[in-house]
Amino acid sequence: MKLYYCPWACSLAAHIVLHEAGAPFESESVDIRTKITASGADFNAVTPKGYVPALRIDTGELVTENIAVLDYLAGVYPRFAVDGPLGRTRLVEALAYISTELHKSFKPYWHNGTDAQKAAASAYITARMRYLGDTARGDYLFGDEPSVADYYLFVNTRWAERFGVEIPTAIAAIHARLNARAAVQATLVAEGLA
Ligand SMILES: N[C@@H](CCC(=O)N[C@@H](CS)C(=O)NCC(=O)O)C(=O)O
């Protein structure tokens, strides 16, 4: 497998899962402004979407969209999936919530929003995170081990820390547990973030 990622971007979630899994994988960083990869390739030729994450799987096919990439990785490495008859559905539900309610709400911070837009986004994100904290089933969202959704949440809590968005206590505790994991720190070092 090969992951295209950009430091600070949402591709961090898949990058951590690959490290946690001890998977044999390659990775290449992408400048998401210029669309040039670290080796000088045109990222738009990899995917015309021009954004990360993009995961080249062993069949040679490319998987894009965080929800799909993380769902794929949970299928390959079931320790990051969710058990039970509705496990897959609950996992996709959480990934969709994190993508559409949290990730996308950071737009004003990444794209020069006004102070008013940032304040509205901040309140929205904190409220949406609170729901996840209230419904968490253990040390992590789905129990006592992290799922791929926890790593996607971690991307968002890192952004919240960076931009001064309040993180509810229960979510801050999940963030701290994730941050203490060796594979998480190894990934942050690999991305030049620690
Ligand atoms: N719909 C995509 C969006 C991914 C996304 O927003 N990626 C950002 C980094 S967090 C990016 O690469 N942006 C560059 C661009 O859109 O040109 C997904 O959910 O995976």
The ligand as an ORCA input file, in Angstrom:
! r2SCAN-3c Opt
* xyz 0 1
  N     -13.666     14.853      0.690
  C     -12.311     14.596      1.100
  C     -11.695     15.897      1.576
  C     -10.284     15.693      2.049
  C      -9.640     17.014      2.394
  O     -10.316     17.985      2.768
  N      -8.312     17.037      2.281
  C      -7.583     18.271      2.486
  C      -6.608     18.154      3.618
  S      -7.416     17.871      5.188
  C      -6.827     18.576      1.205
  O      -6.057     17.764      0.724
  N      -7.081     19.766      0.639
  C      -6.455     20.197     -0.560
  C      -7.452     20.650     -1.597
  O      -8.678     20.470     -1.370
  O      -7.018     21.163     -2.614
  C     -12.262     13.527      2.193
  O     -13.196     13.481      2.995
  O     -11.281     12.764      2.230
*
